[in-house]
């Protein structure tokens, strides 16, 4: 079950399908993902949330951001689902 008392992060107002991974970088041994949502660019790290299904970032590498989402079934039970954002190839 998600923590509904936790302050929402800006990327949680966007559907996951509308967020694009555009790059990654490493600073001080920590990996960050660069994602575009709407007109803005965001830097995300492991533990940040994005998407509308309580998606918590579990890993970032050069080609994808891995997430763990919580989905509420019709019965009211919460199930965990793995998902990922793939790096978008630059349009030439």
MDTraj code that builds the backbone (N, CA, C; nanometers):
import mdtraj as md
import numpy as np

residues = "UNK UNK UNK UNK UNK UNK UNK UNK UNK UNK UNK UNK UNK UNK UNK UNK UNK UNK UNK UNK UNK UNK UNK UNK UNK UNK UNK UNK UNK UNK UNK UNK UNK UNK UNK UNK UNK UNK UNK UNK UNK UNK UNK UNK UNK UNK UNK UNK UNK UNK UNK UNK UNK UNK UNK UNK UNK UNK UNK UNK UNK UNK UNK UNK UNK UNK UNK UNK UNK UNK UNK UNK UNK UNK UNK UNK UNK UNK UNK UNK UNK UNK UNK UNK UNK UNK UNK UNK UNK UNK UNK UNK".split()
xyz = np.array([
    [0.0851, -0.1189, 0.0000],
    [0.0000, 0.0000, 0.0000],
    [0.0893, 0.1247, 0.0000],
    [0.0563, 0.2239, -0.0844],
    [0.1405, 0.3443, -0.0912],
    [0.1260, 0.4316, 0.0327],
    [0.2274, 0.5146, 0.0537],
    [0.2251, 0.6117, 0.1640],
    [0.1522, 0.7362, 0.1139],
    [0.0252, 0.7492, 0.1492],
    [-0.0547, 0.8605, 0.0990],
    [-0.0255, 0.9919, 0.1706],
    [0.0501, 0.9868, 0.2815],
    [0.0856, 1.1084, 0.3556],
    [0.2139, 1.1719, 0.3041],
    [0.2867, 1.0998, 0.2180],
    [0.4132, 1.1498, 0.1638],
    [0.3844, 1.2658, 0.0687],
    [0.4663, 1.3738, 0.0770],
    [0.4459, 1.4850, -0.0187],
    [0.4672, 1.4350, -0.1618],
    [0.3802, 1.4751, -0.2526],
    [0.3899, 1.4329, -0.3928],
    [0.5049, 1.5064, -0.4617],
    [0.5713, 1.4369, -0.5527],
    [0.6802, 1.4973, -0.6304],
    [0.6245, 1.5479, -0.7635],
    [0.6911, 1.6472, -0.8268],
    [0.6376, 1.7083, -0.9496],
    [0.6068, 1.6074, -1.0609],
    [0.6903, 1.5053, -1.0776],
    [0.6703, 1.4104, -1.1877],
    [0.5543, 1.3138, -1.1637],
    [0.4962, 1.3161, -1.0449],
    [0.3818, 1.2285, -1.0181],
    [0.2525, 1.2825, -1.0790],
    [0.2559, 1.4048, -1.1301],
    [0.1356, 1.4590, -1.1934],
    [0.1287, 1.4213, -1.3418],
    [0.2311, 1.3535, -1.3926],
    [0.2345, 1.3129, -1.5336],
    [0.2125, 1.1623, -1.5459],
    [0.1335, 1.1178, -1.6456],
    [0.1263, 0.9731, -1.6719],
    [0.2658, 0.9250, -1.7146],
    [0.3044, 0.8064, -1.6717],
    [0.4373, 0.7542, -1.7039],
    [0.4621, 0.7528, -1.8550],
    [0.3571, 0.7231, -1.9331],
    [0.3722, 0.7159, -2.0794],
    [0.4109, 0.8503, -2.1404],
    [0.3850, 0.9606, -2.0683],
    [0.4143, 1.0926, -2.1242],
    [0.5529, 1.1431, -2.0832],
    [0.6240, 1.0662, -2.0005],
    [0.7577, 1.1064, -1.9551],
    [0.8610, 1.0366, -2.0433],
    [0.9589, 1.1124, -2.0905],
    [1.0627, 1.0560, -2.1773],
    [1.1981, 1.0620, -2.1094],
    [1.2719, 0.9511, -2.1140],
    [1.4107, 0.9533, -2.0676],
    [1.4954, 1.0059, -2.1828],
    [1.5720, 1.1125, -2.1557],
    [1.6522, 1.1719, -2.2620],
    [1.8027, 1.1599, -2.2374],
    [1.8416, 1.1090, -2.1202],
    [1.9838, 1.0925, -2.0926],
    [2.0087, 1.0482, -1.9501],
    [2.1370, 1.0305, -1.9193],
    [2.1766, 0.9951, -1.7827],
    [2.3126, 1.0560, -1.7551],
    [2.3444, 1.0701, -1.6277],
    [2.4762, 1.1205, -1.5907],
    [2.5128, 1.0654, -1.4540],
    [2.6421, 1.0678, -1.4254],
    [2.6908, 1.0213, -1.2959],
    [2.7698, 1.1344, -1.2322],
    [2.7364, 1.1635, -1.1067],
    [2.8088, 1.2665, -1.0318],
    [2.8419, 1.2081, -0.8961],
    [2.9670, 1.2121, -0.8590],
    [3.0075, 1.1633, -0.7282],
    [2.9673, 1.0195, -0.7026],
    [2.9703, 0.9378, -0.8071],
    [2.9371, 0.7963, -0.7926],
    [2.7882, 0.7672, -0.7917],
    [2.7044, 0.8697, -0.8000],
    [2.5593, 0.8492, -0.8028],
    [2.5066, 0.8691, -0.9441],
    [2.4167, 0.7791, -0.9864],
    [2.3580, 0.7892, -1.1203],
    [2.2292, 0.8705, -1.1162],
    [2.2132, 0.9548, -1.2161],
    [2.0924, 1.0360, -1.2312],
    [2.0355, 1.0116, -1.3697],
    [1.9045, 1.0212, -1.3817],
    [1.8394, 1.0151, -1.5112],
    [1.7913, 1.1543, -1.5478],
    [1.7915, 1.1844, -1.6757],
    [1.7362, 1.3104, -1.7243],
    [1.6078, 1.2763, -1.7981],
    [1.4971, 1.3333, -1.7509],
    [1.3683, 1.3027, -1.8129],
    [1.2978, 1.4312, -1.8523],
    [1.2198, 1.4218, -1.9583],
    [1.1418, 1.5357, -2.0072],
    [0.9949, 1.5054, -1.9822],
    [0.9276, 1.5995, -1.9177],
    [0.7839, 1.5881, -1.8942],
    [0.7235, 1.7239, -1.9242],
    [0.6307, 1.7276, -2.0181],
    [0.5794, 1.8568, -2.0625],
    [0.6950, 1.9346, -2.1223],
    [0.7039, 2.0656, -2.0955],
    [0.8121, 2.1449, -2.1538],
    [0.9411, 2.1407, -2.0698],
    [0.9367, 2.0737, -1.9541],
    [1.0496, 2.0809, -1.8605],
    [1.1375, 1.9570, -1.8601],
    [1.2641, 1.9792, -1.8213],
    [1.3609, 1.8721, -1.8046],
    [1.3837, 1.8532, -1.6550],
    [1.3866, 1.7283, -1.6090],
    [1.4051, 1.6986, -1.4671],
    [1.5230, 1.6040, -1.4493],
    [1.5934, 1.6194, -1.3383],
    [1.6998, 1.5256, -1.3015],
    [1.6434, 1.4390, -1.1892],
    [1.6457, 1.3074, -1.2086],
    [1.5892, 1.2158, -1.1089],
    [1.6970, 1.1209, -1.0593],
    [1.6750, 1.0675, -0.9384],
    [1.7684, 0.9714, -0.8795],
    [1.6878, 0.8564, -0.8213],
    [1.7598, 0.7519, -0.7844],
    [1.6966, 0.6368, -0.7210],
    [1.6216, 0.6848, -0.5968],
    [1.4971, 0.6383, -0.5816],
    [1.4161, 0.6789, -0.4671],
    [1.3159, 0.7886, -0.4993],
    [1.3370, 0.8617, -0.6128],
    [1.2374, 0.9615, -0.6542],
    [1.1141, 0.8888, -0.7073],
    [1.0042, 0.9616, -0.7145],
    [0.8790, 0.9064, -0.7647],
    [0.8405, 0.9750, -0.8944],
    [0.7766, 0.8991, -0.9853],
    [0.7215, 0.9594, -1.1065],
    [0.6106, 0.8721, -1.1621],
    [0.5240, 0.9330, -1.2411],
    [0.4075, 0.8629, -1.2933],
    [0.2941, 0.8679, -1.1918],
    [0.1767, 0.8261, -1.2361],
    [0.0576, 0.8399, -1.1531],
    [0.0232, 0.7140, -1.0744],
    [0.1106, 0.6125, -1.0793],
    [0.0861, 0.4882, -1.0051],
    [0.1891, 0.4681, -0.8945],
    [0.2247, 0.5757, -0.8241],
    [0.3199, 0.5676, -0.7127],
    [0.4494, 0.4992, -0.7565],
    [0.4992, 0.5362, -0.8755],
    [0.6193, 0.4733, -0.9305],
    [0.7453, 0.5236, -0.8626],
    [0.8132, 0.4333, -0.7917],
    [0.9387, 0.4688, -0.7247],
    [1.0548, 0.4184, -0.8087],
    [1.1534, 0.5053, -0.8324],
    [1.2697, 0.4683, -0.9133],
    [1.3578, 0.3726, -0.8333],
    [1.3848, 0.2558, -0.8924],
    [1.4660, 0.1548, -0.8243],
    [1.6051, 0.1410, -0.8851],
    [1.6258, 0.1959, -1.0037],
    [1.7579, 0.1871, -1.0657],
    [1.7664, 0.2740, -1.1900],
    [1.8878, 0.3204, -1.2187],
    [1.9116, 0.4042, -1.3366],
    [2.0410, 0.3579, -1.4016],
    [2.0369, 0.3352, -1.5331],
    [2.1613, 0.3104, -1.6061],
    [2.1574, 0.3929, -1.7353],
    [2.2510, 0.3678, -1.8264],
    [2.2634, 0.4523, -1.9458],
    [2.1427, 0.4437, -2.0372],
    [2.0701, 0.3313, -2.0357],
    [1.9636, 0.3120, -2.1339],
    [1.8222, 0.3045, -2.0762],
    [1.8093, 0.2955, -1.9429],
    [1.6740, 0.2897, -1.8877],
    [1.6682, 0.3302, -1.7413],
    [1.5477, 0.3675, -1.6995],
    [1.5163, 0.3945, -1.5593],
    [1.4164, 0.2872, -1.5174],
    [1.4483, 0.2134, -1.4119],
    [1.3593, 0.1073, -1.3637],
    [1.2736, 0.1619, -1.2498],
    [1.1477, 0.1208, -1.2479],
    [1.0547, 0.1663, -1.1454],
    [0.9763, 0.0498, -1.0864],
    [0.9263, 0.0745, -0.9668],
    [0.8347, -0.0172, -0.9003],
    [0.7067, 0.0623, -0.8797],
    [0.5978, 0.0189, -0.9445],
    [0.4706, 0.0896, -0.9337],
    [0.3745, 0.0119, -0.8438],
    [0.2827, 0.0832, -0.7809],
    [0.1766, 0.0204, -0.7017],
    [0.0439, 0.0473, -0.7709],
    [-0.0259, -0.0605, -0.8042],
    [-0.1521, -0.0515, -0.8765],
    [-0.2620, -0.1090, -0.7874],
    [-0.3747, -0.0388, -0.7796],
    [-0.4860, -0.0908, -0.7000],
    [-0.5785, -0.1713, -0.7915],
    [-0.5981, -0.2979, -0.7549],
    [-0.6859, -0.3850, -0.8319],
    [-0.8316, -0.3530, -0.7995],
    [-0.9230, -0.4094, -0.8788],
    [-1.0652, -0.3901, -0.8565],
    [-1.1097, -0.4341, -0.7180],
    [-1.0403, -0.5342, -0.6628],
    [-1.0755, -0.5853, -0.5300],
    [-1.0282, -0.4923, -0.4182],
    [-0.9520, -0.3882, -0.4542],
    [-0.9008, -0.2953, -0.3540],
    [-0.7605, -0.3310, -0.3065],
    [-0.7085, -0.4460, -0.3509],
    [-0.5730, -0.4866, -0.3116],
    [-0.4700, -0.4109, -0.3949],
    [-0.3555, -0.3815, -0.3321],
    [-0.2463, -0.3145, -0.4024],
    [-0.1484, -0.4201, -0.4506],
    [-0.1104, -0.4131, -0.5783],
    [-0.0099, -0.5051, -0.6310],
    [0.1073, -0.4238, -0.6838],
    [0.2253, -0.4860, -0.6768],
    [0.3470, -0.4203, -0.7226],
    [0.3729, -0.4616, -0.8666],
    [0.4132, -0.3667, -0.9492],
    [0.4417, -0.3943, -1.0892],
    [0.5736, -0.3267, -1.1247],
    [0.6600, -0.4004, -1.1921],
    [0.7862, -0.3415, -1.2394],
    [0.7621, -0.2777, -1.3745],
    [0.8252, -0.1638, -1.3962],
    [0.8158, -0.1012, -1.5271],
    [0.9435, -0.0224, -1.5514],
    [0.9600, 0.0276, -1.6703],
    [1.0828, 0.1027, -1.7003],
    [1.0578, 0.2061, -1.8084],
    [1.1432, 0.3054, -1.8090],
    [1.1461, 0.4067, -1.9154],
    [1.2728, 0.3817, -1.9947],
    [1.2602, 0.3680, -2.1240],
    [1.3767, 0.3451, -2.2105],
    [1.4293, 0.4785, -2.2617],
    [1.5596, 0.4845, -2.2811],
    [1.6210, 0.6038, -2.3390],
    [1.5635, 0.6295, -2.4775],
    [1.5206, 0.7518, -2.5026],
    [1.4668, 0.7899, -2.6347],
    [1.5844, 0.8270, -2.7243],
    [1.5866, 0.7666, -2.8419],
    [1.6916, 0.8002, -2.9377],
    [1.6687, 0.9422, -2.9885],
    [1.7764, 1.0162, -3.0039],
    [1.7656, 1.1530, -3.0550],
    [1.7131, 1.1493, -3.1988],
    [1.6203, 1.2365, -3.2288],
    [1.5667, 1.2421, -3.3643],
    [1.6641, 1.3206, -3.4515],
    [1.6947, 1.2654, -3.5663],
    [1.7924, 1.3291, -3.6541],
    [1.7247, 1.4250, -3.7492],
])
top = md.Topology()
chain = top.add_chain()
for i, resn in enumerate(residues, 1):
    res = top.add_residue(resn, chain, resSeq=i)
    for name in ("N", "CA", "C"):
        top.add_atom(name, md.element.get_by_symbol(name[0]), res)
traj = md.Trajectory(xyz[None], top)
